[in-house]
Amino acid sequence: MFKISVDKEKCIGCGACVAVCDNLEIKDDGKAHLKKTEVEKEGCNKEASDTCPVQAIEVKEL
């Protein structure tokens, strides 16, 4: 299992993460939000983390 988190203070709402991972979406506040915070496999969440220009997405193995 993996825990995914988005640091709202760092997020600039550029949408790069949304372009590579369907577990994230940009909400009305202009920030990235997760659909699921815990997933069985890293999947695209790791790619979203690597893509984020401000390192606002963290993927941790539980």
N, CA, C and O atoms as a Maestro MAE file, in Angstrom:
{
 s_m_m2io_version
 :::
 2.0.0
}

f_m_ct {
 s_m_title
 :::
 protein
 m_atom[248] {
  # First column is atom index #
  i_m_mmod_type
  r_m_x_coord
  r_m_y_coord
  r_m_z_coord
  i_m_residue_number
  s_m_chain_name
  s_m_pdb_residue_name
  s_m_pdb_atom_name
  i_m_atomic_number
  :::
  1 25 0.838 -1.192 0.000 1 A "MET " " N  " 7
  2 3 0.000 0.000 0.000 1 A "MET " " CA " 6
  3 2 0.882 1.254 0.000 1 A "MET " " C  " 6
  4 15 1.989 1.266 0.537 1 A "MET " " O  " 8
  5 25 0.357 2.280 -0.608 2 A "PHE " " N  " 7
  6 3 1.064 3.555 -0.682 2 A "PHE " " CA " 6
  7 2 0.132 4.684 -0.252 2 A "PHE " " C  " 6
  8 15 -1.057 4.681 -0.574 2 A "PHE " " O  " 8
  9 25 0.683 5.639 0.473 3 A "LYS " " N  " 7
  10 3 -0.069 6.826 0.886 3 A "LYS " " CA " 6
  11 2 0.396 7.986 0.011 3 A "LYS " " C  " 6
  12 15 1.593 8.237 -0.128 3 A "LYS " " O  " 8
  13 25 -0.564 8.683 -0.572 4 A "ILE " " N  " 7
  14 3 -0.277 9.811 -1.451 4 A "ILE " " CA " 6
  15 2 -0.755 11.083 -0.764 4 A "ILE " " C  " 6
  16 15 -1.835 11.099 -0.172 4 A "ILE " " O  " 8
  17 25 0.033 12.143 -0.836 5 A "SER " " N  " 7
  18 3 -0.389 13.415 -0.253 5 A "SER " " CA " 6
  19 2 0.031 14.572 -1.156 5 A "SER " " C  " 6
  20 15 1.004 14.486 -1.906 5 A "SER " " O  " 8
  21 25 -0.739 15.659 -1.056 6 A "VAL " " N  " 7
  22 3 -0.447 16.882 -1.802 6 A "VAL " " CA " 6
  23 2 -0.286 18.015 -0.789 6 A "VAL " " C  " 6
  24 15 -1.177 18.269 0.022 6 A "VAL " " O  " 8
  25 25 0.845 18.681 -0.847 7 A "ASP " " N  " 7
  26 3 1.100 19.839 0.016 7 A "ASP " " CA " 6
  27 2 0.457 21.061 -0.640 7 A "ASP " " C  " 6
  28 15 0.970 21.596 -1.622 7 A "ASP " " O  " 8
  29 25 -0.680 21.494 -0.075 8 A "LYS " " N  " 7
  30 3 -1.440 22.606 -0.662 8 A "LYS " " CA " 6
  31 2 -0.669 23.927 -0.610 8 A "LYS " " C  " 6
  32 15 -0.921 24.822 -1.417 8 A "LYS " " O  " 8
  33 25 0.256 24.052 0.319 9 A "GLU " " N  " 7
  34 3 1.076 25.264 0.416 9 A "GLU " " CA " 6
  35 2 2.027 25.374 -0.780 9 A "GLU " " C  " 6
  36 15 2.279 26.467 -1.287 9 A "GLU " " O  " 8
  37 25 2.551 24.226 -1.222 10 A "LYS " " N  " 7
  38 3 3.497 24.206 -2.342 10 A "LYS " " CA " 6
  39 2 2.808 24.201 -3.701 10 A "LYS " " C  " 6
  40 15 3.332 24.764 -4.662 10 A "LYS " " O  " 8
  41 25 1.639 23.571 -3.792 11 A "CYS " " N  " 7
  42 3 0.960 23.383 -5.074 11 A "CYS " " CA " 6
  43 2 0.669 24.725 -5.755 11 A "CYS " " C  " 6
  44 15 0.137 25.652 -5.145 11 A "CYS " " O  " 8
  45 25 1.038 24.795 -7.045 12 A "ILE " " N  " 7
  46 3 0.789 26.017 -7.820 12 A "ILE " " CA " 6
  47 2 -0.336 25.816 -8.836 12 A "ILE " " C  " 6
  48 15 -0.657 26.726 -9.600 12 A "ILE " " O  " 8
  49 25 -0.930 24.629 -8.840 13 A "GLY " " N  " 7
  50 3 -2.072 24.363 -9.711 13 A "GLY " " CA " 6
  51 2 -1.757 24.343 -11.190 13 A "GLY " " C  " 6
  52 15 -2.608 24.688 -12.010 13 A "GLY " " O  " 8
  53 25 -0.546 23.945 -11.545 14 A "CYS " " N  " 7
  54 3 -0.129 23.968 -12.955 14 A "CYS " " CA " 6
  55 2 -0.825 22.886 -13.787 14 A "CYS " " C  " 6
  56 15 -0.945 23.024 -15.004 14 A "CYS " " O  " 8
  57 25 -1.282 21.814 -13.139 15 A "GLY " " N  " 7
  58 3 -1.983 20.747 -13.845 15 A "GLY " " CA " 6
  59 2 -1.111 19.668 -14.436 15 A "GLY " " C  " 6
  60 15 -1.624 18.750 -15.076 15 A "GLY " " O  " 8
  61 25 0.193 19.746 -14.242 16 A "ALA " " N  " 7
  62 3 1.093 18.716 -14.786 16 A "ALA " " CA " 6
  63 2 0.741 17.335 -14.233 16 A "ALA " " C  " 6
  64 15 0.777 16.349 -14.968 16 A "ALA " " O  " 8
  65 25 0.404 17.259 -12.957 17 A "CYS " " N  " 7
  66 3 0.070 15.981 -12.326 17 A "CYS " " CA " 6
  67 2 -1.214 15.395 -12.906 17 A "CYS " " C  " 6
  68 15 -1.311 14.188 -13.126 17 A "CYS " " O  " 8
  69 25 -2.188 16.250 -13.149 18 A "VAL " " N  " 7
  70 3 -3.467 15.818 -13.706 18 A "VAL " " CA " 6
  71 2 -3.284 15.259 -15.114 18 A "VAL " " C  " 6
  72 15 -3.992 14.338 -15.523 18 A "VAL " " O  " 8
  73 25 -2.342 15.816 -15.839 19 A "ALA " " N  " 7
  74 3 -2.074 15.367 -17.211 19 A "ALA " " CA " 6
  75 2 -1.529 13.946 -17.250 19 A "ALA " " C  " 6
  76 15 -1.708 13.245 -18.246 19 A "ALA " " O  " 8
  77 25 -0.863 13.509 -16.178 20 A "VAL " " N  " 7
  78 3 -0.249 12.175 -16.186 20 A "VAL " " CA " 6
  79 2 -0.939 11.170 -15.262 20 A "VAL " " C  " 6
  80 15 -0.647 9.976 -15.329 20 A "VAL " " O  " 8
  81 25 -1.855 11.637 -14.396 21 A "CYS " " N  " 7
  82 3 -2.472 10.709 -13.436 21 A "CYS " " CA " 6
  83 2 -3.935 11.061 -13.177 21 A "CYS " " C  " 6
  84 15 -4.263 12.189 -12.809 21 A "CYS " " O  " 8
  85 25 -4.800 10.079 -13.377 22 A "ASP " " N  " 7
  86 3 -6.231 10.314 -13.183 22 A "ASP " " CA " 6
  87 2 -6.663 10.244 -11.717 22 A "ASP " " C  " 6
  88 15 -7.851 10.377 -11.426 22 A "ASP " " O  " 8
  89 25 -5.726 10.040 -10.791 23 A "ASN " " N  " 7
  90 3 -6.046 10.065 -9.358 23 A "ASN " " CA " 6
  91 2 -6.031 11.499 -8.820 23 A "ASN " " C  " 6
  92 15 -6.383 11.732 -7.664 23 A "ASN " " O  " 8
  93 25 -5.631 12.442 -9.645 24 A "LEU " " N  " 7
  94 3 -5.586 13.844 -9.223 24 A "LEU " " CA " 6
  95 2 -6.495 14.686 -10.096 24 A "LEU " " C  " 6
  96 15 -6.740 14.379 -11.263 24 A "LEU " " O  " 8
  97 25 -6.987 15.757 -9.494 25 A "GLU " " N  " 7
  98 3 -7.816 16.705 -10.229 25 A "GLU " " CA " 6
  99 2 -7.584 18.099 -9.663 25 A "GLU " " C  " 6
  100 15 -7.234 18.253 -8.493 25 A "GLU " " O  " 8
  101 25 -7.780 19.111 -10.498 26 A "ILE " " N  " 7
  102 3 -7.676 20.492 -10.041 26 A "ILE " " CA " 6
  103 2 -9.082 20.929 -9.639 26 A "ILE " " C  " 6
  104 15 -10.016 20.865 -10.439 26 A "ILE " " O  " 8
  105 25 -9.220 21.371 -8.400 27 A "LYS " " N  " 7
  106 3 -10.533 21.788 -7.879 27 A "LYS " " CA " 6
  107 2 -10.697 23.301 -8.004 27 A "LYS " " C  " 6
  108 15 -9.819 23.995 -8.516 27 A "LYS " " O  " 8
  109 25 -11.824 23.791 -7.533 28 A "ASP " " N  " 7
  110 3 -12.168 25.215 -7.632 28 A "ASP " " CA " 6
  111 2 -11.153 26.139 -6.974 28 A "ASP " " C  " 6
  112 15 -11.037 27.305 -7.352 28 A "ASP " " O  " 8
  113 25 -10.413 25.622 -5.984 29 A "ASP " " N  " 7
  114 3 -9.411 26.461 -5.313 29 A "ASP " " CA " 6
  115 2 -8.125 26.594 -6.134 29 A "ASP " " C  " 6
  116 15 -7.185 27.275 -5.725 29 A "ASP " " O  " 8
  117 25 -8.096 25.930 -7.306 30 A "GLY " " N  " 7
  118 3 -6.928 26.013 -8.181 30 A "GLY " " CA " 6
  119 2 -5.787 25.109 -7.770 30 A "GLY " " C  " 6
  120 15 -4.681 25.236 -8.297 30 A "GLY " " O  " 8
  121 25 -6.029 24.199 -6.841 31 A "LYS " " N  " 7
  122 3 -4.999 23.301 -6.332 31 A "LYS " " CA " 6
  123 2 -5.323 21.855 -6.711 31 A "LYS " " C  " 6
  124 15 -6.475 21.511 -6.976 31 A "LYS " " O  " 8
  125 25 -4.288 21.022 -6.731 32 A "ALA " " N  " 7
  126 3 -4.467 19.597 -7.003 32 A "ALA " " CA " 6
  127 2 -5.061 18.907 -5.786 32 A "ALA " " C  " 6
  128 15 -4.677 19.179 -4.648 32 A "ALA " " O  " 8
  129 25 -6.005 18.010 -6.048 33 A "HIS " " N  " 7
  130 3 -6.631 17.219 -5.000 33 A "HIS " " CA " 6
  131 2 -6.611 15.758 -5.420 33 A "HIS " " C  " 6
  132 15 -6.712 15.438 -6.604 33 A "HIS " " O  " 8
  133 25 -6.480 14.875 -4.438 34 A "LEU " " N  " 7
  134 3 -6.456 13.440 -4.693 34 A "LEU " " CA " 6
  135 2 -7.858 12.860 -4.650 34 A "LEU " " C  " 6
  136 15 -8.687 13.272 -3.839 34 A "LEU " " O  " 8
  137 25 -8.114 11.907 -5.522 35 A "LYS " " N  " 7
  138 3 -9.369 11.158 -5.467 35 A "LYS " " CA " 6
  139 2 -9.246 10.045 -4.422 35 A "LYS " " C  " 6
  140 15 -10.198 9.749 -3.700 35 A "LYS " " O  " 8
  141 25 -8.051 9.430 -4.355 36 A "LYS " " N  " 7
  142 3 -7.750 8.389 -3.355 36 A "LYS " " CA " 6
  143 2 -6.421 8.740 -2.703 36 A "LYS " " C  " 6
  144 15 -5.457 9.071 -3.392 36 A "LYS " " O  " 8
  145 25 -6.366 8.668 -1.366 37 A "THR " " N  " 7
  146 3 -5.120 8.975 -0.666 37 A "THR " " CA " 6
  147 2 -4.294 7.728 -0.381 37 A "THR " " C  " 6
  148 15 -3.105 7.829 -0.077 37 A "THR " " O  " 8
  149 25 -4.915 6.548 -0.478 38 A "GLU " " N  " 7
  150 3 -4.188 5.293 -0.305 38 A "GLU " " CA " 6
  151 2 -4.488 4.395 -1.492 38 A "GLU " " C  " 6
  152 15 -5.644 4.209 -1.871 38 A "GLU " " O  " 8
  153 25 -3.427 3.840 -2.073 39 A "VAL " " N  " 7
  154 3 -3.558 2.964 -3.239 39 A "VAL " " CA " 6
  155 2 -2.689 1.735 -3.047 39 A "VAL " " C  " 6
  156 15 -1.715 1.764 -2.296 39 A "VAL " " O  " 8
  157 25 -3.048 0.649 -3.732 40 A "GLU " " N  " 7
  158 3 -2.276 -0.588 -3.614 40 A "GLU " " CA " 6
  159 2 -0.952 -0.514 -4.344 40 A "GLU " " C  " 6
  160 15 0.048 -1.055 -3.873 40 A "GLU " " O  " 8
  161 25 -0.933 0.156 -5.497 41 A "LYS " " N  " 7
  162 3 0.287 0.276 -6.305 41 A "LYS " " CA " 6
  163 2 0.561 1.752 -6.571 41 A "LYS " " C  " 6
  164 15 -0.362 2.563 -6.655 41 A "LYS " " O  " 8
  165 25 1.847 2.088 -6.703 42 A "GLU " " N  " 7
  166 3 2.221 3.477 -6.987 42 A "GLU " " CA " 6
  167 2 1.544 3.992 -8.244 42 A "GLU " " C  " 6
  168 15 0.983 5.087 -8.264 42 A "GLU " " O  " 8
  169 25 1.606 3.182 -9.293 43 A "GLY " " N  " 7
  170 3 0.998 3.547 -10.559 43 A "GLY " " CA " 6
  171 2 1.410 4.932 -11.020 43 A "GLY " " C  " 6
  172 15 2.572 5.322 -10.908 43 A "GLY " " O  " 8
  173 25 0.441 5.667 -11.539 44 A "CYS " " N  " 7
  174 3 0.721 6.993 -12.092 44 A "CYS " " CA " 6
  175 2 0.995 8.034 -11.005 44 A "CYS " " C  " 6
  176 15 1.466 9.128 -11.317 44 A "CYS " " O  " 8
  177 25 0.714 7.724 -9.743 45 A "ASN " " N  " 7
  178 3 0.967 8.682 -8.663 45 A "ASN " " CA " 6
  179 2 2.449 9.023 -8.550 45 A "ASN " " C  " 6
  180 15 2.806 10.166 -8.266 45 A "ASN " " O  " 8
  181 25 3.302 8.041 -8.769 46 A "LYS " " N  " 7
  182 3 4.750 8.279 -8.744 46 A "LYS " " CA " 6
  183 2 5.154 9.194 -9.892 46 A "LYS " " C  " 6
  184 15 5.975 10.095 -9.722 46 A "LYS " " O  " 8
  185 25 4.568 8.954 -11.062 47 A "GLU " " N  " 7
  186 3 4.855 9.804 -12.222 47 A "GLU " " CA " 6
  187 2 4.374 11.236 -11.958 47 A "GLU " " C  " 6
  188 15 5.053 12.197 -12.321 47 A "GLU " " O  " 8
  189 25 3.215 11.374 -11.332 48 A "ALA " " N  " 7
  190 3 2.696 12.707 -10.995 48 A "ALA " " CA " 6
  191 2 3.631 13.415 -10.027 48 A "ALA " " C  " 6
  192 15 3.878 14.614 -10.158 48 A "ALA " " O  " 8
  193 25 4.148 12.677 -9.063 49 A "SER " " N  " 7
  194 3 5.098 13.237 -8.101 49 A "SER " " CA " 6
  195 2 6.369 13.704 -8.797 49 A "SER " " C  " 6
  196 15 6.881 14.788 -8.519 49 A "SER " " O  " 8
  197 25 6.873 12.869 -9.711 50 A "ASP " " N  " 7
  198 3 8.087 13.211 -10.452 50 A "ASP " " CA " 6
  199 2 7.869 14.392 -11.405 50 A "ASP " " C  " 6
  200 15 8.796 15.155 -11.677 50 A "ASP " " O  " 8
  201 25 6.654 14.535 -11.901 51 A "THR " " N  " 7
  202 3 6.317 15.592 -12.850 51 A "THR " " CA " 6
  203 2 6.114 16.946 -12.181 51 A "THR " " C  " 6
  204 15 6.333 17.984 -12.805 51 A "THR " " O  " 8
  205 25 5.701 16.944 -10.927 52 A "CYS " " N  " 7
  206 3 5.377 18.193 -10.223 52 A "CYS " " CA " 6
  207 2 6.607 19.107 -10.127 52 A "CYS " " C  " 6
  208 15 7.627 18.713 -9.563 52 A "CYS " " O  " 8
  209 25 6.512 20.324 -10.677 53 A "PRO " " N  " 7
  210 3 7.673 21.220 -10.687 53 A "PRO " " CA " 6
  211 2 8.040 21.795 -9.315 53 A "PRO " " C  " 6
  212 15 9.136 22.327 -9.138 53 A "PRO " " O  " 8
  213 25 7.123 21.688 -8.345 54 A "VAL " " N  " 7
  214 3 7.405 22.237 -7.007 54 A "VAL " " CA " 6
  215 2 7.442 21.147 -5.931 54 A "VAL " " C  " 6
  216 15 7.417 21.452 -4.739 54 A "VAL " " O  " 8
  217 25 7.500 19.879 -6.348 55 A "GLN " " N  " 7
  218 3 7.570 18.731 -5.447 55 A "GLN " " CA " 6
  219 2 6.477 18.755 -4.370 55 A "GLN " " C  " 6
  220 15 6.755 18.533 -3.191 55 A "GLN " " O  " 8
  221 25 5.234 19.027 -4.786 56 A "ALA " " N  " 7
  222 3 4.113 19.114 -3.847 56 A "ALA " " CA " 6
  223 2 3.437 17.767 -3.596 56 A "ALA " " C  " 6
  224 15 2.608 17.655 -2.693 56 A "ALA " " O  " 8
  225 25 3.782 16.738 -4.385 57 A "ILE " " N  " 7
  226 3 3.141 15.434 -4.257 57 A "ILE " " CA " 6
  227 2 4.127 14.437 -3.669 57 A "ILE " " C  " 6
  228 15 5.247 14.283 -4.155 57 A "ILE " " O  " 8
  229 25 3.687 13.762 -2.614 58 A "GLU " " N  " 7
  230 3 4.547 12.781 -1.953 58 A "GLU " " CA " 6
  231 2 3.898 11.409 -2.004 58 A "GLU " " C  " 6
  232 15 2.698 11.268 -1.769 58 A "GLU " " O  " 8
  233 25 4.699 10.402 -2.312 59 A "VAL " " N  " 7
  234 3 4.244 9.014 -2.358 59 A "VAL " " CA " 6
  235 2 5.074 8.245 -1.343 59 A "VAL " " C  " 6
  236 15 6.296 8.167 -1.463 59 A "VAL " " O  " 8
  237 25 4.406 7.677 -0.339 60 A "LYS " " N  " 7
  238 3 5.105 6.912 0.703 60 A "LYS " " CA " 6
  239 2 4.560 5.505 0.768 60 A "LYS " " C  " 6
  240 15 3.350 5.290 0.707 60 A "LYS " " O  " 8
  241 25 5.466 4.541 0.893 61 A "GLU " " N  " 7
  242 3 5.036 3.160 1.057 61 A "GLU " " CA " 6
  243 2 4.649 2.939 2.523 61 A "GLU " " C  " 6
  244 15 5.373 3.338 3.436 61 A "GLU " " O  " 8
  245 25 3.497 2.298 2.732 62 A "LEU " " N  " 7
  246 3 3.031 2.025 4.097 62 A "LEU " " CA " 6
  247 2 3.578 0.710 4.610 62 A "LEU " " C  " 6
  248 15 3.289 0.321 5.742 62 A "LEU " " O  " 8
  :::
 }
 m_bond[247] {
  # First column is bond index #
  i_m_from
  i_m_to
  i_m_order
  :::
  1 1 2 1
  2 2 3 1
  3 3 4 2
  4 3 5 1
  5 5 6 1
  6 6 7 1
  7 7 8 2
  8 7 9 1
  9 9 10 1
  10 10 11 1
  11 11 12 2
  12 11 13 1
  13 13 14 1
  14 14 15 1
  15 15 16 2
  16 15 17 1
  17 17 18 1
  18 18 19 1
  19 19 20 2
  20 19 21 1
  21 21 22 1
  22 22 23 1
  23 23 24 2
  24 23 25 1
  25 25 26 1
  26 26 27 1
  27 27 28 2
  28 27 29 1
  29 29 30 1
  30 30 31 1
  31 31 32 2
  32 31 33 1
  33 33 34 1
  34 34 35 1
  35 35 36 2
  36 35 37 1
  37 37 38 1
  38 38 39 1
  39 39 40 2
  40 39 41 1
  41 41 42 1
  42 42 43 1
  43 43 44 2
  44 43 45 1
  45 45 46 1
  46 46 47 1
  47 47 48 2
  48 47 49 1
  49 49 50 1
  50 50 51 1
  51 51 52 2
  52 51 53 1
  53 53 54 1
  54 54 55 1
  55 55 56 2
  56 55 57 1
  57 57 58 1
  58 58 59 1
  59 59 60 2
  60 59 61 1
  61 61 62 1
  62 62 63 1
  63 63 64 2
  64 63 65 1
  65 65 66 1
  66 66 67 1
  67 67 68 2
  68 67 69 1
  69 69 70 1
  70 70 71 1
  71 71 72 2
  72 71 73 1
  73 73 74 1
  74 74 75 1
  75 75 76 2
  76 75 77 1
  77 77 78 1
  78 78 79 1
  79 79 80 2
  80 79 81 1
  81 81 82 1
  82 82 83 1
  83 83 84 2
  84 83 85 1
  85 85 86 1
  86 86 87 1
  87 87 88 2
  88 87 89 1
  89 89 90 1
  90 90 91 1
  91 91 92 2
  92 91 93 1
  93 93 94 1
  94 94 95 1
  95 95 96 2
  96 95 97 1
  97 97 98 1
  98 98 99 1
  99 99 100 2
  100 99 101 1
  101 101 102 1
  102 102 103 1
  103 103 104 2
  104 103 105 1
  105 105 106 1
  106 106 107 1
  107 107 108 2
  108 107 109 1
  109 109 110 1
  110 110 111 1
  111 111 112 2
  112 111 113 1
  113 113 114 1
  114 114 115 1
  115 115 116 2
  116 115 117 1
  117 117 118 1
  118 118 119 1
  119 119 120 2
  120 119 121 1
  121 121 122 1
  122 122 123 1
  123 123 124 2
  124 123 125 1
  125 125 126 1
  126 126 127 1
  127 127 128 2
  128 127 129 1
  129 129 130 1
  130 130 131 1
  131 131 132 2
  132 131 133 1
  133 133 134 1
  134 134 135 1
  135 135 136 2
  136 135 137 1
  137 137 138 1
  138 138 139 1
  139 139 140 2
  140 139 141 1
  141 141 142 1
  142 142 143 1
  143 143 144 2
  144 143 145 1
  145 145 146 1
  146 146 147 1
  147 147 148 2
  148 147 149 1
  149 149 150 1
  150 150 151 1
  151 151 152 2
  152 151 153 1
  153 153 154 1
  154 154 155 1
  155 155 156 2
  156 155 157 1
  157 157 158 1
  158 158 159 1
  159 159 160 2
  160 159 161 1
  161 161 162 1
  162 162 163 1
  163 163 164 2
  164 163 165 1
  165 165 166 1
  166 166 167 1
  167 167 168 2
  168 167 169 1
  169 169 170 1
  170 170 171 1
  171 171 172 2
  172 171 173 1
  173 173 174 1
  174 174 175 1
  175 175 176 2
  176 175 177 1
  177 177 178 1
  178 178 179 1
  179 179 180 2
  180 179 181 1
  181 181 182 1
  182 182 183 1
  183 183 184 2
  184 183 185 1
  185 185 186 1
  186 186 187 1
  187 187 188 2
  188 187 189 1
  189 189 190 1
  190 190 191 1
  191 191 192 2
  192 191 193 1
  193 193 194 1
  194 194 195 1
  195 195 196 2
  196 195 197 1
  197 197 198 1
  198 198 199 1
  199 199 200 2
  200 199 201 1
  201 201 202 1
  202 202 203 1
  203 203 204 2
  204 203 205 1
  205 205 206 1
  206 206 207 1
  207 207 208 2
  208 207 209 1
  209 209 210 1
  210 210 211 1
  211 211 212 2
  212 211 213 1
  213 213 214 1
  214 214 215 1
  215 215 216 2
  216 215 217 1
  217 217 218 1
  218 218 219 1
  219 219 220 2
  220 219 221 1
  221 221 222 1
  222 222 223 1
  223 223 224 2
  224 223 225 1
  225 225 226 1
  226 226 227 1
  227 227 228 2
  228 227 229 1
  229 229 230 1
  230 230 231 1
  231 231 232 2
  232 231 233 1
  233 233 234 1
  234 234 235 1
  235 235 236 2
  236 235 237 1
  237 237 238 1
  238 238 239 1
  239 239 240 2
  240 239 241 1
  241 241 242 1
  242 242 243 1
  243 243 244 2
  244 243 245 1
  245 245 246 1
  246 246 247 1
  247 247 248 2
  :::
 }
}
